[in-house]
Amino acid sequence: MKKISFLFILLFAVHSVLFSEEAPSNPIISAVPSLTISPDARGAGMGDVGAATSSDVSAQFWNPAKYVFAESDAGLVFSFTPWLRQLVSDINLTYLAGYWKFDQRRALSASLRYFSLGKVLMTDYTGRDWAKAYPNEFAVDVAYSQKLFENFSAAAALRFIYSDLNNGTNMAGGSEIYPGVAVAADVAMYYKTPVQMYSGDGSLAFGLNVSNIGSKISYDERASSSFIPANIRLGTSFDYPIDEYQRLSFSADAYKMLVPTMDYTKTAENINYYNEMTSLQGILSSFNDAPGGYKEELQEISWSAGAEYVYNNQFSVRAGYFNEHQNKGNRKFFTAGAGFKLNVFQLDASYIISIAQTSPLDQTLRFSLSFDLFGLQNLMR
């Protein structure tokens, strides 16, 4: 029981460093929370939307079923995100993803993400230094997507997750922390239909991605275990052609964690029950386990909306808004972004403007550099 309680304290501390803007009332805590950070500057510039936006190289994170609708047959993207620069200078996310279309109906994709959390200082209730951790996490995944109908596609992804919350540092109090390993899968769907407009051909799209369905993860050689951040994302997007050179799209996503909600006011036996739950039990219970009932369940649904203006398929300007309930983390921010495309490469950047006071997410920058590998091959011929 001592190890279990210690692990929950450590996971709560790591989660708070990664995401919290103010002290949350009853957040959903999971292991490997960095898996939920969007690495893509384009989607981040529109308020963290991507389930149903037009396909790009970073679709692996948002919805891999979009790849079969990509214009190019192959692509590669590299992204870098300095995270929480208002607090520390050594937290960052590095991301690499790519895809290849066999034909117009099938595609194979993969990604690698590495998250360095820097140094985390643990203290006891007296404020005395208790332990130091240098956590880092990485995940690698592959996905296969296929068109099932002309306007509808589906995809499945497999993911290997490695989380090291200790990184070789001896923890105080005799508690040994070991690297955690987990495997997970994503199931995604995407529907896109053309819409005839007086100014040209528009489109309406819907997307669904159920992500990180998999095993629990343990940091103490299976003496206890924690849930990875399983989640569901549902989105829609409408693309409107202004004229021959200009396009405008509007997108929105709804997002929910599929992880049980802990009631930290209850006894330690509840923590033990949480530890013994299976992954499937945790996913099913996540829809009806909030201590505050149906009202709190609705608070666990975050939403985001954004828009993108594209001129001549070369210049892009983006804006969006992300909203999370104050009792579940209180992440509320506007985003802005821009993109520039030249021949076979595209550079994107995004910026967060938080509306919550003293937010560590404020002024967060993301950068993405993507390549059209099929176009690059043609240039080299």
C-alpha positions as a Markdown table, in Angstrom:
| # | Residue | x | y | z |
|---|---|---|---|---|
| 1 | Met | 0.0 | 0.0 | 0.0 |
| 2 | Lys | 2.9 | 2.4 | 0.7 |
| 3 | Lys | 4.2 | 1.8 | -2.8 |
| 4 | Ile | 0.8 | 2.3 | -4.4 |
| 5 | Ser | 0.2 | 5.6 | -2.5 |
| 6 | Phe | 3.7 | 6.8 | -3.4 |
| 7 | Leu | 3.1 | 6.2 | -7.1 |
| 8 | Phe | -0.1 | 8.1 | -7.1 |
| 9 | Ile | 1.6 | 11.1 | -5.5 |
| 10 | Leu | 4.4 | 10.9 | -8.1 |
| 11 | Leu | 2.0 | 10.6 | -11.0 |
| 12 | Phe | -0.1 | 13.5 | -9.6 |
| 13 | Ala | 3.0 | 15.7 | -9.4 |
| 14 | Val | 4.2 | 14.9 | -12.9 |
| 15 | His | 0.7 | 15.5 | -14.3 |
| 16 | Ser | 0.4 | 18.8 | -12.5 |
| 17 | Val | 3.8 | 20.0 | -13.9 |
| 18 | Leu | 2.7 | 19.1 | -17.4 |
| 19 | Phe | -0.8 | 20.5 | -17.6 |
| 20 | Ser | -2.2 | 22.3 | -14.6 |
| 21 | Glu | -2.9 | 26.0 | -14.9 |
| 22 | Glu | -4.4 | 26.5 | -11.4 |
| 23 | Ala | -5.0 | 24.0 | -8.6 |
| 24 | Pro | -7.7 | 21.7 | -10.2 |
| 25 | Ser | -10.6 | 20.4 | -8.1 |
| 26 | Asn | -10.7 | 16.8 | -9.3 |
| 27 | Pro | -8.5 | 16.2 | -12.4 |
| 28 | Ile | -8.3 | 12.9 | -14.2 |
| 29 | Ile | -4.8 | 11.5 | -13.5 |
| 30 | Ser | -3.0 | 9.0 | -15.7 |
| 31 | Ala | 0.5 | 7.8 | -16.3 |
| 32 | Val | 2.4 | 9.0 | -19.4 |
| 33 | Pro | 0.3 | 12.2 | -19.7 |
| 34 | Ser | 2.7 | 13.5 | -22.4 |
| 35 | Leu | 0.9 | 11.2 | -24.9 |
| 36 | Thr | -1.9 | 13.7 | -24.9 |
| 37 | Ile | 0.2 | 16.7 | -25.9 |
| 38 | Ser | -0.4 | 17.6 | -29.5 |
| 39 | Pro | 2.9 | 17.8 | -31.4 |
| 40 | Asp | 1.5 | 19.3 | -34.5 |
| 41 | Ala | 1.8 | 23.1 | -35.0 |
| 42 | Arg | -1.0 | 23.2 | -37.6 |
| 43 | Gly | -3.6 | 21.6 | -35.3 |
| 44 | Ala | -2.3 | 23.5 | -32.3 |
| 45 | Gly | -2.7 | 26.8 | -34.1 |
| 46 | Met | -6.4 | 26.0 | -34.5 |
| 47 | Gly | -7.0 | 25.4 | -30.8 |
| 48 | Asp | -5.9 | 21.7 | -30.8 |
| 49 | Val | -8.2 | 20.4 | -33.4 |
| 50 | Gly | -7.4 | 17.6 | -35.9 |
| 51 | Ala | -9.9 | 14.8 | -35.8 |
| 52 | Ala | -11.6 | 15.9 | -39.1 |
| 53 | Thr | -9.3 | 18.6 | -40.6 |
| 54 | Ser | -7.9 | 18.0 | -44.0 |
| 55 | Ser | -5.2 | 15.4 | -44.2 |
| 56 | Asp | -1.6 | 16.3 | -43.6 |
| 57 | Val | 1.6 | 14.5 | -42.5 |
| 58 | Ser | 0.7 | 14.9 | -38.8 |
| 59 | Ala | -2.5 | 12.9 | -39.0 |
| 60 | Gln | -0.9 | 10.1 | -37.1 |
| 61 | Phe | -1.6 | 11.9 | -33.8 |
| 62 | Trp | -5.1 | 13.3 | -34.6 |
| 63 | Asn | -6.6 | 10.6 | -36.9 |
| 64 | Pro | -4.5 | 8.2 | -39.0 |
| 65 | Ala | -7.6 | 7.3 | -41.1 |
| 66 | Lys | -7.1 | 10.7 | -42.9 |
| 67 | Tyr | -3.9 | 9.5 | -44.7 |
| 68 | Val | -5.7 | 7.8 | -47.6 |
| 69 | Phe | -7.2 | 11.2 | -48.4 |
| 70 | Ala | -3.8 | 12.9 | -48.6 |
| 71 | Glu | -2.9 | 14.6 | -51.9 |
| 72 | Ser | 0.7 | 13.4 | -51.9 |
| 73 | Asp | 1.7 | 9.7 | -51.8 |
| 74 | Ala | 4.4 | 10.1 | -49.1 |
| 75 | Gly | 5.3 | 12.7 | -46.5 |
| 76 | Leu | 7.5 | 13.3 | -43.4 |
| 77 | Val | 7.2 | 15.8 | -40.6 |
| 78 | Phe | 9.5 | 16.8 | -37.7 |
| 79 | Ser | 8.1 | 18.8 | -34.8 |
| 80 | Phe | 9.6 | 20.4 | -31.8 |
| 81 | Thr | 7.7 | 21.9 | -28.8 |
| 82 | Pro | 9.4 | 23.7 | -25.9 |
| 83 | Trp | 6.9 | 23.0 | -23.2 |
| 84 | Leu | 6.0 | 25.2 | -20.2 |
| 85 | Arg | 8.7 | 27.7 | -20.8 |
| 86 | Gln | 7.1 | 30.0 | -18.2 |
| 87 | Leu | 8.2 | 27.5 | -15.5 |
| 88 | Val | 11.3 | 25.7 | -16.6 |
| 89 | Ser | 13.7 | 25.6 | -19.6 |
| 90 | Asp | 14.3 | 21.9 | -19.9 |
| 91 | Ile | 10.9 | 20.4 | -20.8 |
| 92 | Asn | 10.4 | 19.7 | -24.5 |
| 93 | Leu | 8.6 | 17.3 | -26.9 |
| 94 | Thr | 10.3 | 16.0 | -30.1 |
| 95 | Tyr | 8.1 | 14.3 | -32.7 |
| 96 | Leu | 8.8 | 12.6 | -36.0 |
| 97 | Ala | 6.1 | 11.1 | -38.3 |
| 98 | Gly | 5.6 | 9.9 | -41.8 |
| 99 | Tyr | 3.3 | 8.0 | -44.2 |
| 100 | Trp | 3.3 | 6.2 | -47.5 |
| 101 | Lys | 0.3 | 5.4 | -49.7 |
| 102 | Phe | 0.4 | 2.1 | -51.4 |
| 103 | Asp | -2.3 | 3.3 | -53.7 |
| 104 | Gln | -5.4 | 5.6 | -53.5 |
| 105 | Arg | -7.1 | 3.3 | -50.9 |
| 106 | Arg | -4.3 | 2.1 | -48.6 |
| 107 | Ala | -1.6 | 3.8 | -46.5 |
| 108 | Leu | 1.0 | 2.9 | -43.9 |
| 109 | Ser | 2.2 | 5.4 | -41.3 |
| 110 | Ala | 4.4 | 5.6 | -38.3 |
| 111 | Ser | 5.6 | 8.1 | -35.6 |
| 112 | Leu | 8.2 | 8.5 | -32.9 |
| 113 | Arg | 7.8 | 10.9 | -30.0 |
| 114 | Tyr | 10.3 | 11.7 | -27.2 |
| 115 | Phe | 9.4 | 13.8 | -24.2 |
| 116 | Ser | 12.0 | 15.1 | -21.8 |
| 117 | Leu | 10.5 | 16.4 | -18.5 |
| 118 | Gly | 13.7 | 17.8 | -17.1 |
| 119 | Lys | 14.1 | 17.7 | -13.3 |
| 120 | Val | 11.1 | 17.1 | -11.0 |
| 121 | Leu | 11.7 | 18.0 | -7.3 |
| 122 | Met | 9.5 | 16.1 | -4.8 |
| 123 | Thr | 8.9 | 17.4 | -1.3 |
| 124 | Asp | 7.1 | 16.1 | 1.8 |
| 125 | Tyr | 4.3 | 17.9 | 3.7 |
| 126 | Thr | 6.9 | 20.0 | 5.6 |
| 127 | Gly | 8.4 | 21.3 | 2.4 |
| 128 | Arg | 11.6 | 19.3 | 2.9 |
| 129 | Asp | 13.2 | 18.0 | -0.2 |
| 130 | Trp | 12.2 | 14.3 | -0.5 |
| 131 | Ala | 13.5 | 13.1 | -3.9 |
| 132 | Lys | 14.5 | 14.2 | -7.4 |
| 133 | Ala | 13.4 | 12.6 | -10.6 |
| 134 | Tyr | 14.5 | 13.1 | -14.2 |
| 135 | Pro | 11.6 | 11.6 | -16.1 |
| 136 | Asn | 11.5 | 11.0 | -19.8 |
| 137 | Glu | 9.0 | 9.2 | -22.0 |
| 138 | Phe | 8.9 | 8.0 | -25.6 |
| 139 | Ala | 6.4 | 6.1 | -27.8 |
| 140 | Val | 6.7 | 4.6 | -31.2 |
| 141 | Asp | 3.7 | 3.5 | -33.3 |
| 142 | Val | 2.6 | 2.2 | -36.7 |
| 143 | Ala | -0.8 | 2.5 | -38.4 |
| 144 | Tyr | -2.6 | 1.1 | -41.3 |
| 145 | Ser | -5.4 | 3.0 | -43.0 |
| 146 | Gln | -7.7 | 2.0 | -45.8 |
| 147 | Lys | -10.7 | 3.4 | -47.7 |
| 148 | Leu | -13.7 | 1.2 | -47.0 |
| 149 | Phe | -16.0 | 3.3 | -49.3 |
| 150 | Glu | -15.3 | 6.2 | -51.6 |
| 151 | Asn | -15.9 | 8.8 | -48.8 |
| 152 | Phe | -15.1 | 6.7 | -45.7 |
| 153 | Ser | -11.9 | 5.3 | -44.3 |
| 154 | Ala | -10.8 | 3.5 | -41.2 |
| 155 | Ala | -7.4 | 2.9 | -39.5 |
| 156 | Ala | -5.8 | 0.9 | -36.7 |
| 157 | Ala | -2.5 | 1.8 | -34.9 |
| 158 | Leu | -0.3 | -0.1 | -32.6 |
| 159 | Arg | 1.9 | 1.7 | -30.0 |
| 160 | Phe | 4.8 | 0.8 | -27.7 |
| 161 | Ile | 5.2 | 3.1 | -24.7 |
| 162 | Tyr | 8.2 | 3.5 | -22.5 |
| 163 | Ser | 8.1 | 5.8 | -19.4 |
| 164 | Asp | 11.0 | 6.4 | -17.1 |
| 165 | Leu | 10.0 | 8.5 | -14.1 |
| 166 | Asn | 13.3 | 7.8 | -12.2 |
| 167 | Asn | 16.0 | 7.7 | -14.8 |
| 168 | Gly | 18.5 | 6.0 | -12.5 |
| 169 | Thr | 18.0 | 8.3 | -9.5 |
| 170 | Asn | 17.6 | 6.6 | -6.1 |
| 171 | Met | 14.4 | 7.7 | -4.5 |
| 172 | Ala | 14.3 | 8.6 | -0.8 |
| 173 | Gly | 12.5 | 6.4 | 1.7 |
| 174 | Gly | 13.4 | 3.1 | 0.1 |
| 175 | Ser | 10.9 | 3.3 | -2.7 |
| 176 | Glu | 12.3 | 1.8 | -6.0 |
| 177 | Ile | 10.9 | 3.2 | -9.2 |
| 178 | Tyr | 11.5 | 1.3 | -12.4 |
| 179 | Pro | 10.8 | 2.2 | -16.0 |
| 180 | Gly | 7.3 | 1.4 | -17.1 |
| 181 | Val | 6.3 | -0.3 | -20.4 |
| 182 | Ala | 2.9 | -0.5 | -22.0 |
| 183 | Val | 1.3 | -1.3 | -25.4 |
| 184 | Ala | -1.7 | 0.3 | -26.8 |
| 185 | Ala | -3.9 | 0.6 | -29.9 |
| 186 | Asp | -5.9 | 3.3 | -31.7 |
| 187 | Val | -9.0 | 2.9 | -33.8 |
| 188 | Ala | -9.9 | 5.7 | -36.1 |
| 189 | Met | -12.6 | 6.6 | -38.7 |
| 190 | Tyr | -12.9 | 9.5 | -41.2 |
| 191 | Tyr | -15.7 | 10.5 | -43.5 |
| 192 | Lys | -15.3 | 13.3 | -46.1 |
| 193 | Thr | -17.9 | 14.3 | -48.7 |
| 194 | Pro | -17.7 | 17.0 | -51.3 |
| 195 | Val | -20.1 | 20.0 | -51.1 |
| 196 | Gln | -20.9 | 22.0 | -54.2 |
| 197 | Met | -20.6 | 25.7 | -53.5 |
| 198 | Tyr | -21.2 | 28.6 | -55.9 |
| 199 | Ser | -17.5 | 29.5 | -55.5 |
| 200 | Gly | -16.1 | 26.0 | -56.1 |
| 201 | Asp | -15.9 | 22.6 | -54.5 |
| 202 | Gly | -16.0 | 22.6 | -50.7 |
| 203 | Ser | -16.1 | 19.6 | -48.3 |
| 204 | Leu | -17.6 | 18.5 | -45.1 |
| 205 | Ala | -15.8 | 16.0 | -42.9 |
| 206 | Phe | -16.3 | 14.0 | -39.6 |
| 207 | Gly | -13.6 | 12.2 | -37.7 |
| 208 | Leu | -13.4 | 9.8 | -34.7 |
| 209 | Asn | -10.3 | 8.6 | -33.0 |
| 210 | Val | -10.2 | 6.3 | -29.9 |
| 211 | Ser | -6.6 | 6.3 | -28.8 |
| 212 | Asn | -4.3 | 4.5 | -26.3 |
| 213 | Ile | -6.6 | 1.5 | -25.7 |
| 214 | Gly | -4.1 | -0.9 | -24.1 |
| 215 | Ser | -2.4 | -2.3 | -21.0 |
| 216 | Lys | -1.9 | -0.5 | -17.8 |
| 217 | Ile | 1.7 | 0.6 | -16.9 |
| 218 | Ser | 3.7 | -0.3 | -13.7 |
| 219 | Tyr | 6.7 | 1.5 | -12.2 |
| 220 | Asp | 7.3 | -1.1 | -9.4 |
| 221 | Glu | 7.6 | -4.4 | -11.2 |
| 222 | Arg | 3.8 | -5.0 | -11.2 |
| 223 | Ala | 3.2 | -4.5 | -7.5 |
| 224 | Ser | 0.8 | -1.7 | -8.7 |
| 225 | Ser | -0.3 | -0.3 | -12.0 |
| 226 | Ser | -1.7 | 2.9 | -13.5 |
| 227 | Phe | -3.8 | 3.7 | -16.5 |
| 228 | Ile | -2.4 | 5.2 | -19.6 |
| 229 | Pro | -4.3 | 8.1 | -21.1 |
| 230 | Ala | -6.9 | 6.4 | -23.2 |
| 231 | Asn | -9.2 | 9.0 | -24.8 |
| 232 | Ile | -11.8 | 9.6 | -27.5 |
| 233 | Arg | -11.8 | 12.5 | -29.9 |
| 234 | Leu | -14.7 | 13.4 | -32.1 |
| 235 | Gly | -14.5 | 16.2 | -34.6 |
| 236 | Thr | -16.0 | 17.9 | -37.7 |
| 237 | Ser | -14.7 | 20.3 | -40.3 |
| 238 | Phe | -16.1 | 22.4 | -43.1 |
| 239 | Asp | -13.9 | 23.6 | -46.0 |
| 240 | Tyr | -15.2 | 26.6 | -47.9 |
| 241 | Pro | -13.6 | 27.9 | -51.2 |
| 242 | Ile | -13.8 | 31.7 | -51.3 |
| 243 | Asp | -12.5 | 31.8 | -54.8 |
| 244 | Glu | -9.9 | 30.1 | -57.0 |
| 245 | Tyr | -7.0 | 31.1 | -54.7 |
| 246 | Gln | -8.5 | 31.4 | -51.3 |
| 247 | Arg | -10.0 | 28.8 | -48.9 |
| 248 | Leu | -11.4 | 29.0 | -45.4 |
| 249 | Ser | -12.1 | 26.1 | -43.1 |
| 250 | Phe | -13.8 | 25.8 | -39.7 |
| 251 | Ser | -13.2 | 22.9 | -37.4 |
| 252 | Ala | -14.3 | 21.7 | -33.9 |
| 253 | Asp | -13.3 | 18.8 | -31.7 |
| 254 | Ala | -14.8 | 17.3 | -28.5 |
| 255 | Tyr | -12.4 | 15.3 | -26.3 |
| 256 | Lys | -12.8 | 13.0 | -23.3 |
| 257 | Met | -10.3 | 10.9 | -21.3 |
| 258 | Leu | -11.3 | 7.3 | -20.9 |
| 259 | Val | -9.7 | 6.9 | -17.5 |
| 260 | Pro | -11.5 | 6.4 | -14.2 |
| 261 | Thr | -12.1 | 9.5 | -12.0 |
| 262 | Met | -10.5 | 9.1 | -8.6 |
| 263 | Asp | -12.2 | 10.4 | -5.5 |
| 264 | Tyr | -9.2 | 11.6 | -3.4 |
| 265 | Thr | -11.4 | 12.4 | -0.4 |
| 266 | Lys | -12.1 | 8.7 | 0.1 |
| 267 | Thr | -9.9 | 6.1 | 2.0 |
| 268 | Ala | -6.8 | 4.4 | 0.7 |
| 269 | Glu | -8.9 | 1.3 | -0.2 |
| 270 | Asn | -10.3 | 3.2 | -3.1 |
| 271 | Ile | -6.8 | 3.7 | -4.4 |
| 272 | Asn | -6.2 | 0.0 | -4.1 |
| 273 | Tyr | -9.4 | -0.7 | -6.0 |
| 274 | Tyr | -8.3 | 1.7 | -8.7 |
| 275 | Asn | -5.0 | -0.2 | -8.9 |
| 276 | Glu | -6.8 | -3.5 | -9.4 |
| 277 | Met | -9.1 | -2.4 | -12.2 |
| 278 | Thr | -8.4 | -3.7 | -15.6 |
| 279 | Ser | -7.9 | -1.4 | -18.6 |
| 280 | Leu | -11.3 | -2.4 | -20.0 |
| 281 | Gln | -13.1 | -1.8 | -16.7 |
| 282 | Gly | -11.4 | 1.6 | -16.5 |
| 283 | Ile | -12.6 | 2.6 | -19.9 |
| 284 | Leu | -16.2 | 1.5 | -19.3 |
| 285 | Ser | -16.3 | 3.1 | -15.9 |
| 286 | Ser | -15.0 | 6.4 | -17.1 |
| 287 | Phe | -18.4 | 7.3 | -18.5 |
| 288 | Asn | -20.2 | 7.0 | -15.1 |
| 289 | Asp | -17.8 | 7.2 | -12.2 |
| 290 | Ala | -17.4 | 10.9 | -11.4 |
| 291 | Pro | -18.0 | 11.7 | -7.7 |
| 292 | Gly | -20.2 | 14.6 | -8.7 |
| 293 | Gly | -22.4 | 12.5 | -10.9 |
| 294 | Tyr | -23.7 | 13.4 | -14.4 |
| 295 | Lys | -22.8 | 17.1 | -14.0 |
| 296 | Glu | -19.2 | 16.3 | -13.3 |
| 297 | Glu | -19.1 | 13.8 | -16.2 |
| 298 | Leu | -20.0 | 16.6 | -18.5 |
| 299 | Gln | -17.2 | 18.7 | -17.1 |
| 300 | Glu | -14.7 | 16.0 | -18.2 |
| 301 | Ile | -15.5 | 16.8 | -21.9 |
| 302 | Ser | -13.1 | 19.4 | -23.3 |
| 303 | Trp | -13.8 | 21.1 | -26.6 |
| 304 | Ser | -11.9 | 23.2 | -29.1 |
| 305 | Ala | -12.7 | 25.1 | -32.2 |
| 306 | Gly | -10.5 | 26.8 | -34.9 |
| 307 | Ala | -10.3 | 28.3 | -38.4 |
| 308 | Glu | -7.7 | 28.2 | -41.1 |
| 309 | Tyr | -7.3 | 30.6 | -44.0 |
| 310 | Val | -5.2 | 29.4 | -47.0 |
| 311 | Tyr | -4.1 | 31.5 | -49.9 |
| 312 | Asn | -2.9 | 29.9 | -53.1 |
| 313 | Asn | -2.1 | 26.7 | -51.2 |
| 314 | Gln | 1.1 | 28.4 | -50.0 |
| 315 | Phe | 0.3 | 30.8 | -47.1 |
| 316 | Ser | -1.9 | 29.8 | -44.1 |
| 317 | Val | -3.2 | 31.8 | -41.1 |
| 318 | Arg | -4.9 | 30.0 | -38.2 |
| 319 | Ala | -6.7 | 30.8 | -35.0 |
| 320 | Gly | -8.6 | 28.8 | -32.4 |
| 321 | Tyr | -9.8 | 28.3 | -28.8 |
| 322 | Phe | -9.4 | 25.4 | -26.3 |
| 323 | Asn | -11.6 | 25.0 | -23.3 |
| 324 | Glu | -11.2 | 22.6 | -20.3 |
| 325 | His | -13.4 | 22.9 | -17.2 |
| 326 | Gln | -11.8 | 24.6 | -14.2 |
| 327 | Asn | -12.4 | 21.5 | -12.1 |
| 328 | Lys | -10.6 | 19.3 | -14.6 |
| 329 | Gly | -7.4 | 21.3 | -15.2 |
| 330 | Asn | -8.7 | 24.7 | -16.3 |
| 331 | Arg | -6.7 | 24.9 | -19.5 |
| 332 | Lys | -8.4 | 27.8 | -21.4 |
| 333 | Phe | -6.5 | 29.5 | -24.1 |
| 334 | Phe | -6.6 | 31.1 | -27.5 |
| 335 | Thr | -4.2 | 30.0 | -30.2 |
| 336 | Ala | -2.7 | 31.6 | -33.3 |
| 337 | Gly | -0.6 | 30.0 | -36.1 |
| 338 | Ala | 0.8 | 30.4 | -39.5 |
| 339 | Gly | 2.2 | 28.2 | -42.2 |
| 340 | Phe | 4.3 | 28.7 | -45.3 |
| 341 | Lys | 4.6 | 26.1 | -48.1 |
| 342 | Leu | 7.2 | 26.2 | -50.8 |
| 343 | Asn | 7.6 | 23.4 | -53.4 |
| 344 | Val | 8.1 | 20.2 | -51.3 |
| 345 | Phe | 8.4 | 21.5 | -47.8 |
| 346 | Gln | 6.1 | 23.4 | -45.3 |
| 347 | Leu | 6.9 | 25.2 | -42.1 |
| 348 | Asp | 4.2 | 25.7 | -39.5 |
| 349 | Ala | 4.3 | 27.5 | -36.1 |
| 350 | Ser | 1.7 | 28.0 | -33.4 |
| 351 | Tyr | 1.4 | 30.2 | -30.3 |
| 352 | Ile | -0.7 | 29.9 | -27.1 |
| 353 | Ile | -2.3 | 32.9 | -25.5 |
| 354 | Ser | -3.8 | 31.8 | -22.1 |
| 355 | Ile | -6.8 | 33.5 | -20.6 |
| 356 | Ala | -6.2 | 31.8 | -17.2 |
| 357 | Gln | -4.1 | 33.8 | -14.8 |
| 358 | Thr | -0.5 | 32.8 | -14.2 |
| 359 | Ser | -0.8 | 30.0 | -16.7 |
| 360 | Pro | 2.5 | 28.0 | -17.4 |
| 361 | Leu | 1.1 | 27.2 | -20.9 |
| 362 | Asp | 1.0 | 30.9 | -21.9 |
| 363 | Gln | 3.3 | 31.8 | -24.8 |
| 364 | Thr | 4.0 | 28.2 | -25.7 |
| 365 | Leu | 5.5 | 27.8 | -29.2 |
| 366 | Arg | 5.3 | 24.8 | -31.5 |
| 367 | Phe | 7.2 | 24.3 | -34.7 |
| 368 | Ser | 6.7 | 21.7 | -37.5 |
| 369 | Leu | 8.7 | 21.1 | -40.7 |
| 370 | Ser | 7.1 | 18.7 | -43.2 |
| 371 | Phe | 8.3 | 17.3 | -46.5 |
| 372 | Asp | 6.4 | 16.0 | -49.5 |
| 373 | Leu | 8.6 | 13.0 | -50.2 |
| 374 | Phe | 6.8 | 12.1 | -53.4 |
| 375 | Gly | 7.3 | 15.7 | -54.7 |
| 376 | Leu | 11.0 | 15.6 | -53.6 |
| 377 | Gln | 11.5 | 12.4 | -55.5 |
| 378 | Asn | 10.1 | 14.0 | -58.7 |
| 379 | Leu | 12.4 | 17.1 | -58.2 |
| 380 | Met | 15.5 | 14.8 | -58.0 |
| 381 | Arg | 14.7 | 13.0 | -61.3 |
